[in-house]
Amino acid sequence: MDRAKRPQNRLIGLGLDGQDKHKRITRGEGFNLVGGSEDTHERMTETVIKTTEDLGRKGRTIADAHPEEIADLLRKHDRCD
């Protein structure tokens, strides 16, 4: 499919481990992150921000980058402890 005709990408992050009654929502250009414990939400946010920064250095955004490129960058930036 031609890049110009392809629908724009959007990331949705959903944290399911939050048990502390806090509502965590982070929105940015091309992404929404919802839920999770404080640590999980912070990890999702950090991962997406680093991914967005990498794309920006290449002149792209989440909306217009190829989904495989986004997935590769998300894996790269997801720190596994």
DRENVOTI-791388 format. One record per residue: residue number from 1; residue in one letter; z, x, y of N, C-alpha, C, O in turn. Coordinates in pm, 1 decimal. Atoms other than C-alpha are relative to their C-alpha. Layout:
% DRENVOTI-791388
MARDO   num   residuo        n_w        n_u        n_v       ca_w       ca_u       ca_v        c_w        c_u        c_v        o_w        o_u        o_v
MARDO   NUM         A          Z          X          Y          Z          X          Y          Z          X          Y          Z          X          Y
...
END
This chain:
% DRENVOTI-791388
MARDO   num   residuo        n_w        n_u        n_v       ca_w       ca_u       ca_v        c_w        c_u        c_v        o_w        o_u        o_v
MARDO     1         M        0.0       84.9     -118.5        0.0        0.0        0.0        0.0       88.9      124.2       72.2      188.4      130.4
MARDO     2         D        8.0      -73.7     -125.1      -88.1      126.4      346.1      135.5        0.9       68.7      203.0     -101.8       76.1
MARDO     3         R     -130.7      -17.7      -64.0      218.2      263.0      529.5       20.8     -101.4      114.5      131.7     -151.8      132.1
MARDO     4         A      -13.1       91.5     -112.9      148.2       40.4      833.5       24.8     -144.2      -45.4       85.0     -222.5       28.0
MARDO     5         K      -14.4      136.3       48.0      141.7     -275.0      620.7      123.0      -18.9      -88.4      158.5     -131.9     -122.0
MARDO     6         R     -117.6        7.3       86.8      446.0     -193.5      408.4      118.7      -57.5       76.7      138.1      -24.0      193.5
MARDO     7         P     -119.5       52.4      -67.9      763.9     -389.1      489.7       94.8      114.2       37.2       98.3      217.4      -29.8
MARDO     8         Q      -95.2     -102.3      -42.6     1029.3     -191.9      675.3      119.6        2.7      -94.4      164.6     -100.9     -143.4
MARDO     9         N     -116.7      -18.7       85.3     1315.5      -50.9      471.3      127.5      -35.5       75.7      133.1      -29.4      198.5
MARDO    10         R     -134.1       22.1      -54.5     1677.8     -145.2      525.8       97.1       29.8     -112.6       77.8      -16.9     -224.9
MARDO    11         L     -101.7      -31.1       99.5     1980.7       -7.2      342.0      117.3      -95.4       13.9      162.5     -126.0      124.3
MARDO    12         I     -119.6       83.3        5.1     2265.2     -231.4      237.3       98.0       70.3      -93.5       67.2       92.0     -210.7
MARDO    13         G     -103.7      -62.4       81.9     2583.8      -63.3      112.4      114.0      -97.7      -20.4      162.8     -158.5       74.9
MARDO    14         L     -106.7       94.2       32.0     2846.2     -269.7      -63.8      107.9       72.2      -79.9       83.9      116.9     -192.1
MARDO    15         G     -113.5      -60.4       68.3     3187.1     -126.2     -153.2       83.1     -108.8      -65.3      121.3     -205.9        0.0
MARDO    16         L      -70.2      104.7       74.6     3368.1     -324.2     -420.1      143.7       35.6      -35.8      210.8      -42.2     -103.7
MARDO    17         D     -132.4      -44.1       43.1     3692.7     -129.3     -455.1      111.5      -23.6      101.0      224.5       19.0       77.4
MARDO    18         G     -102.3       22.2     -102.8     3878.6     -241.0     -140.8       99.8     -107.1      -41.3       61.4     -221.5      -65.5
MARDO    19         Q     -104.5       94.8       38.7     4208.8     -407.4     -229.0      106.1      -14.5      109.2      211.4      -73.6       85.3
MARDO    20         D     -102.4       -3.8     -104.4     4390.9     -365.2      103.2      -17.1     -107.3      107.4       49.4     -100.7      210.8
MARDO    21         K       19.8      114.4      -91.1     4268.7     -683.2      280.5      -68.9       36.5      132.3      -83.1      -49.8      219.0
MARDO    22         H       73.0      -37.7     -120.1     4084.0     -484.1      550.4     -146.6      -37.8      -17.3     -201.8      -28.6     -127.0
MARDO    23         K      142.8       28.9        0.0     3732.3     -593.4      642.5      -70.1      116.1       68.9      -55.4      136.8      189.3
MARDO    24         R       70.6     -116.8      -54.5     3516.7     -286.4      689.1     -148.8      -30.4        6.4     -211.3      -63.0      -94.5
MARDO    25         I      142.4       24.0      -21.7     3169.8     -329.7      836.7      -51.0      108.7       93.0        5.3      131.3      200.1
MARDO    26         T       64.2     -100.1      -84.9     2948.9      -54.6      973.7     -148.0      -32.9        4.7     -212.5      -49.4      -98.8
MARDO    27         R      141.7       30.2      -19.3     2606.0     -127.1     1119.1      -64.7      113.2       76.7       -4.3      173.5      165.4
MARDO    28         G       76.8     -100.8      -70.9     2342.6      114.0     1231.4     -147.3      -33.5       -8.8     -186.2     -133.3      -69.5
MARDO    29         E      144.1       22.6        1.8     1971.1      141.1     1281.0      -51.3       15.5     -143.0      -58.2      126.2     -196.5
MARDO    30         G       56.1       -2.9      134.3     1828.5       48.0      944.0      100.6      -14.7     -112.3       63.0       -6.6     -229.2
MARDO    31         F      -97.8       14.2      107.7     2154.8       -2.3      756.1      118.1      -88.0       38.9      153.5     -100.8      156.1
MARDO    32         N     -125.8       74.5      -10.4     2458.7     -225.1      702.2       87.3       42.8     -117.5       41.1       46.9     -231.5
MARDO    33         L      -95.8      -37.7      104.2     2766.6     -112.9      508.5      117.4      -96.5        8.8      170.7     -121.6      116.9
MARDO    34         V     -104.1      101.7        2.6     3027.8     -365.2      399.3       96.8       29.6     -112.8       56.9       63.8     -224.2
MARDO    35         G     -103.4       -4.7      102.7     3357.6     -344.7      215.1       38.3      139.0      -44.4        3.7      239.6       17.5
MARDO    36         G      -48.7     -124.1       58.2     3517.3      -80.4        3.1      135.7       39.5       55.6      178.6       -8.0      160.7
MARDO    37         S     -124.7      -58.5      -48.1     3842.9      104.6       34.1      -31.4       87.5      121.2     -148.2      110.9      152.2
MARDO    38         E       23.2      -88.4     -115.0     3889.5      327.7      337.0      -82.3      121.3      -41.1     -176.7      158.7       28.5
MARDO    39         D       72.8     -118.4       47.3     3769.5      629.2      136.0     -144.3      -32.6      -37.2     -236.0       41.2       -1.3
MARDO    40         T      135.2       37.6       41.5     3470.1      450.0      -13.6      -87.6      -31.0      120.4     -202.4       12.9      127.1
MARDO    41         H       78.7       35.8     -118.3     3357.4      308.1      319.6      -34.8      125.0       81.0     -146.7      138.6      130.5
MARDO    42         E       25.1     -125.5      -71.0     3392.7      648.0      484.4     -108.5       81.0      -70.3     -195.3      139.0       -5.0
MARDO    43         R       99.4      -74.5       78.1     3189.7      807.4      204.4     -139.5      -61.7       17.2     -237.5       10.4       36.2
MARDO    44         M      129.3       66.1      -20.4     2912.2      546.7      235.3      -54.4       30.9      139.3     -172.2       62.9      155.3
MARDO    45         T       41.1      -23.6     -138.8     2903.5      591.4      613.4      -49.8      142.8       18.6     -155.7      165.0       77.2
MARDO    46         E       37.8     -141.4      -12.7     2891.3      970.6      595.6     -133.7       27.2      -68.7     -218.4       98.0      -14.1
MARDO    47         T      123.1      -20.5       75.6     2615.7      962.8      333.0     -120.8      -55.3       74.8     -224.1       11.2       83.1
MARDO    48         V      111.7       61.5      -71.0     2394.9      724.6      533.4      -27.9       72.9      131.0     -144.0       91.0      167.4
MARDO    49         I       20.7      -71.1     -126.1     2449.0      910.1      861.0      -71.5      132.9      -24.1     -164.5      166.9       49.1
MARDO    50         K       67.0     -127.4       30.3     2352.3     1245.1      706.3     -144.9      -23.7      -41.6     -233.6       53.5       -5.0
MARDO    51         T      136.3       35.1       40.2     2047.2     1080.8      549.0      -84.3      -33.4      122.3     -198.2       11.9      133.7
MARDO    52         T       69.6       37.0     -122.5     1948.7      931.3      885.2      -31.2      123.3       84.7     -140.0      133.8      141.5
MARDO    53         E       21.5     -123.1      -76.5     1990.3     1270.3     1054.9     -113.4       82.9      -60.7     -198.6      133.9       12.1
MARDO    54         D      108.3      -73.7       66.6     1767.1     1440.6      794.3     -135.5      -64.2       28.0     -232.6        5.0       58.8
MARDO    55         L      125.3       69.1      -27.9     1500.3     1175.5      839.4      -42.3       20.4      144.8     -160.5       41.0      172.7
MARDO    56         G       29.6      -19.7     -141.7     1524.1     1209.9     1218.3      -60.5      136.1       28.5     -150.6      148.8      111.4
MARDO    57         R       56.2     -135.1      -18.1     1457.5     1583.4     1195.7     -145.2        6.6      -47.4     -221.5       93.1       -4.4
MARDO    58         K      137.6        6.0       50.4     1137.6     1492.2     1009.2      -84.0     -101.1       77.8     -200.4     -123.8       44.5
MARDO    59         G       72.1       96.4      -81.1     1039.8     1234.0     1271.3      -12.8     -137.7      -62.8     -101.4     -215.2      -26.9
MARDO    60         R        4.6      130.1       67.1     1112.0      936.0     1046.5      134.6      -70.6       12.8      234.7      -10.7       52.1
MARDO    61         T     -121.3       80.3        2.2     1367.7      657.8     1023.2       11.9      -64.6     -137.6      -79.6      -55.8     -219.5
MARDO    62         I      -15.4       74.6      125.0     1508.2      454.1      736.2     -110.4     -105.1      -10.1     -165.0     -127.8     -118.1
MARDO    63         A       98.2      108.0        0.2     1267.3      178.0      836.1     -137.9       45.1      -45.4     -208.8      -30.8     -111.5
MARDO    64         D      138.0      -39.4       30.4      951.9      385.7      794.8      -14.1      110.2     -105.1     -126.3      146.2     -140.7
MARDO    65         A        8.1     -104.1      103.4     1038.9      653.4      536.8      -34.7      -63.0     -134.4      -12.9     -182.2     -155.9
MARDO    66         H       32.1       47.9      134.2      918.6      623.3      179.2      131.1      -22.1      -76.0      220.9       61.7      -67.8
MARDO    67         P     -124.6       28.6       72.2     1187.2      462.9      -41.8       46.1      112.7      -92.5      166.3      136.2     -105.2
MARDO    68         E      -39.3     -111.7       87.2     1180.0      756.8     -285.7       62.8      113.3       79.3      157.4      176.8       32.8
MARDO    69         E      -57.9     -103.1      -86.4     1248.5      999.3        0.2      142.0      -38.5       40.5      232.0       45.4       40.5
MARDO    70         I     -133.3       47.4      -37.9     1543.3      787.3      112.9       95.7       15.6     -117.1      207.1       65.2     -100.1
MARDO    71         A      -85.5      -11.3      119.1     1682.4      772.7     -240.6       36.7      145.5      -28.6      151.6      174.8      -61.7
MARDO    72         D      -27.4     -142.7       22.2     1650.6     1151.8     -279.1      103.4       52.0      100.0      194.6      125.7       62.6
MARDO    73         L      -94.7      -46.2     -101.8     1834.3     1211.9       49.3      138.4      -60.6      -20.9      238.9        7.9       -2.2
MARDO    74         L     -129.9       61.8       27.0     2109.2      963.6      -36.5       71.1       72.8     -113.9      191.1       99.0     -105.0
MARDO    75         R      -59.7      -75.1      111.8     2168.0     1143.8     -367.7       46.5      138.3       46.2      153.4      185.1        7.0
MARDO    76         K      -33.9     -133.8      -51.4     2167.8     1479.7     -187.5      130.4       -2.4       79.0      212.6       88.4       67.7
MARDO    77         H     -115.4        4.9      -89.8     2431.4     1368.5       60.8      122.9      -70.0      -56.8      230.2      -65.5        3.3
MARDO    78         D     -114.0       66.9       60.5     2653.2     1167.4     -171.3       87.1      105.6      -68.3       52.5      157.8     -174.2
MARDO    79         R      -88.4     -103.9       54.3     2939.0     1406.0     -232.5       78.8      -57.1     -116.5      146.1     -159.3     -103.4
MARDO    80         C      -73.5       45.2      118.5     3082.7     1368.4     -577.6      123.7       87.9      -16.0      113.5      208.4      -39.2
MARDO    81         D     -126.9      -75.8        9.0     3448.5     1470.4     -590.0       56.4       -5.3     -138.9      162.0       52.4     -165.0
END
